[in-house]
Amino acid sequence: MNISAMRLRMLRQQMGLSQQKVADAIGITRTAYNKYESGAIRPNQKIRELCDLFHVSADYILGNDETSKEEAAPPNPHADDQIRKYLGLSDSGRSIVDITLDAVYQLERKKSKN
């Protein structure tokens, strides 16, 4: 998985959108969008639509810039280090992290709603 794939996944999850909703919003199939998030292909053809949807720059999505246009949070070296570690994992290692992260994220969302 590359930085573009990770950022797209993070942006989508931050907005609480499914892959299908993002795909519909930018006019492609869910399968095609999934290839963006898996890193199989770069989102060159739909970069403008993704920028508009997520309110970030193309440089941010493509990994050329460390900050999004509307990023308010200060830099987080720990998060950057974690991303580097994640990128160094095998596919099965990343799958385990993805499953764990999704479970913890859902649990935290449930807690915050109560």
C-alpha positions in Angstrom: 0.0 0.0 0.0 1.4 3.4 -0.9 0.9 6.8 0.8 -1.9 7.8 -1.6 -3.8 4.7 -0.8 -3.4 5.2 2.9 -4.5 8.9 2.7 -7.5 8.1 0.6 -8.6 5.4 3.1 -8.0 7.7 6.1 -9.9 10.6 4.5 -12.8 8.4 3.6 -13.0 7.0 7.1 -12.7 10.4 8.7 -15.8 11.4 6.7 -17.6 8.2 7.6 -18.1 7.2 4.0 -18.2 3.8 2.5 -16.1 3.0 -0.6 -19.4 2.7 -2.6 -20.4 6.3 -1.6 -17.0 7.7 -2.6 -17.1 5.8 -5.9 -20.6 7.1 -6.6 -19.6 10.7 -5.7 -16.6 10.6 -8.2 -18.4 8.6 -10.9 -16.5 5.3 -10.8 -17.3 1.7 -9.7 -16.6 0.6 -6.1 -14.1 -1.9 -7.5 -12.2 0.9 -9.3 -12.1 3.0 -6.1 -11.0 0.0 -4.1 -7.9 -0.2 -6.4 -7.1 3.4 -5.3 -7.2 2.4 -1.6 -5.3 -0.8 -2.1 -2.6 1.0 -4.0 -3.1 -1.1 -7.1 -3.5 2.1 -9.1 -3.0 5.8 -8.5 -6.1 8.0 -8.7 -4.7 10.2 -11.5 -7.9 10.2 -13.6 -10.1 11.2 -10.7 -7.8 13.3 -8.6 -9.7 16.5 -9.0 -13.0 14.9 -7.9 -11.3 13.3 -4.9 -9.7 16.7 -3.9 -13.1 18.3 -4.1 -14.8 15.6 -2.1 -12.2 15.4 0.6 -11.3 19.1 0.6 -7.6 18.5 0.2 -4.9 19.2 -2.4 -3.8 16.8 -5.1 -0.3 17.0 -3.6 -1.6 15.8 -0.3 -3.4 12.8 -1.8 -0.4 11.9 -4.0 2.0 12.2 -1.1 3.9 15.3 -2.3 2.8 17.4 0.6 2.5 16.4 4.2 -0.4 18.7 5.1 -3.9 18.9 3.7 -5.4 22.3 2.7 -7.7 22.4 5.7 -5.6 20.4 8.2 -5.9 22.1 11.6 -3.9 19.6 13.7 -0.2 20.1 14.3 2.3 17.6 12.8 2.3 14.3 14.5 5.7 12.6 14.4 4.2 9.5 16.1 1.5 9.1 13.5 4.1 9.5 10.7 6.3 6.9 12.3 3.3 4.5 12.6 2.5 5.0 8.9 6.1 4.2 7.9 5.9 1.0 10.0 2.6 0.1 8.4 3.9 0.6 4.9 6.8 -1.8 5.8 4.5 -4.6 6.7 3.6 -7.6 4.5 0.1 -7.8 3.0 -1.0 -10.1 5.8 0.5 -7.8 8.4 -1.4 -4.8 7.0 -4.6 -6.9 7.0 -4.2 -7.6 10.7 -3.6 -3.9 11.5 -6.6 -2.9 9.3 -8.9 -5.3 11.1 -7.7 -4.2 14.5 -7.9 -0.5 13.6 -11.4 -0.8 12.2 -12.6 -2.7 15.3 -11.1 -0.1 17.7 -12.4 2.8 15.6 -15.9 1.4 15.7 -15.7 0.9 19.4 -14.5 4.4 20.0 -17.3 5.8 17.8 -19.9 3.9 19.8 -18.5 5.2 23.0 -18.5 8.8 21.8 -22.2 8.6 20.8 -23.2 7.6 24.3 
